[in-house]
């Protein structure tokens, strides 16, 4: 799994500052928790049979990227997501006796990561929970609105308390979120195309009246048409 780790360019700049300021000893427990967290995602995903693409480490967090279909079952994606925080908690308990201040990094990383801001784990988990009850696009829009709300809240907090690190993190999250929003229909069309090209063992059936109301983990009847027949017309216009 180590060969899949990539350090972002900003991470090298961050590491240089750490070395120059003599805070390298404080950096070790933080970096250890960060790697353990991402390994939690990676290990469970590999155990489920998914191909790990890469683990990108940023100055203030990381992201584990799999070659996943957008139609991955909700319960499997949820399990992959929650294993990151679970591994981090276990890693914290193991490392706690060796680093007296590790609790500061542990709780800061854990709480920030579980905020309902997409694409943090908390935002993705929120989106999945919405997906059990709402269609794909509605789940996305609600997740986007909640993410913007929490970004504004954290932004106000970071400005009032002048927390530069938190300010940089939240601005980075905002940029990522806006890029994802711009591509929302690209992702939705890919979601539909996967359903047309491949067979998924979904058992629940949902009756809908147009092609913008597809759910995850459901087969659909659209205006009295079977899902495959409807999608065939969509992609063979």
SVG drawing of the C-alpha trace seen along z (x, -y; Angstrom):
<svg xmlns="http://www.w3.org/2000/svg" viewBox="-46 -38 61 47">
<polyline fill="none" stroke="black" stroke-width="0.4" points="0.0,0.0 3.0,-2.3 3.6,-2.5 0.2,-4.2 1.1,-7.1 1.6,-10.5 2.6,-13.6 1.0,-16.8 3.4,-19.6 2.0,-21.8 2.9,-19.0 6.7,-19.4 6.4,-23.1 4.6,-22.3 7.3,-19.8 10.0,-22.4 8.3,-24.9 8.1,-22.1 11.8,-21.4 12.9,-25.0 10.7,-25.8 12.0,-22.7 8.5,-21.2 9.4,-17.9 8.7,-15.9 5.2,-17.3 4.8,-16.5 5.5,-12.7 2.3,-11.9 0.1,-14.0 1.5,-12.4 1.2,-9.0 -2.5,-9.5 -3.1,-10.8 -1.5,-7.8 -3.3,-5.4 -6.6,-7.1 -6.1,-6.8 -4.9,-3.2 -8.2,-2.4 -10.1,-3.4 -7.5,-1.6 -7.4,1.7 -11.1,2.3 -11.6,1.2 -9.0,3.7 -10.5,6.4 -13.8,5.8 -12.1,6.4 -11.8,2.8 -8.7,1.5 -6.8,-1.2 -5.7,-4.0 -3.7,-6.3 -3.6,-7.9 -2.9,-11.7 -1.5,-13.4 -2.1,-17.1 -0.7,-19.4 -4.0,-19.2 -5.5,-15.9 -5.5,-13.1 -7.8,-11.4 -7.9,-7.7 -8.9,-7.2 -10.3,-3.9 -11.3,-2.9 -14.9,-2.7 -18.1,-2.7 -20.6,-5.4 -23.1,-2.6 -21.2,-1.0 -23.7,0.2 -24.4,-2.4 -23.5,0.0 -20.1,0.9 -19.2,-2.8 -20.3,-3.7 -18.1,-0.9 -15.1,-2.1 -15.7,-5.7 -16.2,-4.9 -13.1,-2.6 -10.9,-5.7 -12.0,-7.3 -12.1,-3.9 -8.5,-3.1 -7.4,-6.6 -9.0,-6.0 -7.2,-2.6 -3.9,-4.3 -4.4,-7.0 -4.9,-4.5 -1.7,-2.7 0.4,-5.9 -1.0,-7.8 1.6,-6.4 4.5,-7.6 3.3,-11.1 1.9,-13.3 0.2,-15.8 -1.1,-13.5 -4.6,-14.0 -4.6,-17.5 -3.9,-16.3 -6.2,-13.3 -9.3,-15.2 -8.6,-18.1 -8.2,-15.7 -11.2,-13.6 -13.6,-16.4 -12.7,-18.3 -12.8,-15.2 -16.3,-14.3 -17.8,-17.7 -20.6,-17.3 -18.6,-19.1 -18.1,-17.3 -15.6,-15.9 -14.6,-15.2 -15.6,-11.8 -18.4,-13.5 -19.8,-15.1 -19.6,-11.8 -21.3,-9.9 -24.0,-12.5 -24.5,-12.1 -24.8,-8.3 -27.3,-8.6 -29.4,-10.9 -29.0,-8.3 -31.0,-5.8 -34.1,-8.0 -33.6,-10.5 -32.6,-10.3 -29.1,-10.9 -29.4,-14.5 -31.5,-15.5 -29.0,-13.9 -26.2,-15.8 -28.0,-19.2 -28.8,-18.8 -25.3,-17.7 -24.0,-20.7 -26.2,-23.1 -25.2,-21.6 -21.6,-21.7 -21.8,-25.4 -23.5,-26.2 -20.7,-24.5 -18.0,-26.0 -19.4,-29.5 -19.7,-28.7 -16.1,-27.4 -14.9,-30.3 -16.5,-32.8 -15.0,-31.0 -11.5,-31.0 -11.7,-34.7 -13.0,-35.7 -10.2,-33.6 -7.7,-34.2 -6.8,-30.6 -4.7,-30.6 -4.4,-26.8 -8.2,-26.4 -8.8,-29.2 -6.5,-27.6 -8.1,-24.2 -11.7,-25.5 -10.8,-27.5 -9.3,-24.4 -12.5,-22.5 -14.6,-25.3 -12.5,-25.1 -12.9,-21.3 -16.6,-21.5 -17.2,-24.1 -15.3,-22.0 -17.4,-19.0 -20.6,-21.1 -19.6,-22.2 -19.3,-18.6 -22.5,-17.4 -24.2,-16.5 -21.1,-14.8 -21.1,-12.5 -24.9,-11.9 -24.6,-11.0 -21.7,-8.6 -23.9,-7.2 -26.7,-6.5 -24.3,-5.1 -22.9,-2.6 -26.4,-1.4 -27.0,-1.0 -23.7,0.8 -23.5,3.2 -25.8,5.4 -26.3,4.6 -28.0,6.9 -30.4,4.4 -33.6,5.9 -35.7,2.8 -37.8,1.2 -38.6,-2.5 -41.3,-4.0 -40.3,-7.4 -41.6,-9.8 -38.4,-11.2 -34.7,-10.4 -33.5,-13.0 -34.9,-11.0 -32.8,-7.9 -31.9,-6.5 -28.8,-4.6 -29.3,-0.9 -32.7,-0.8 -34.0,0.5 -36.5,-1.8 -39.7,-1.9 -39.8,-5.1 -43.2,-6.0 -44.0,-2.3 -40.6,-1.5 -38.0,0.8 -34.8,-0.9 -32.6,0.7 -35.2,-0.2 -35.3,-3.8 -31.6,-4.2 -31.1,-2.6 -33.2,-5.4 -31.2,-8.0 -27.8,-6.8 -28.8,-6.0 -30.5,-9.3"/>
</svg>
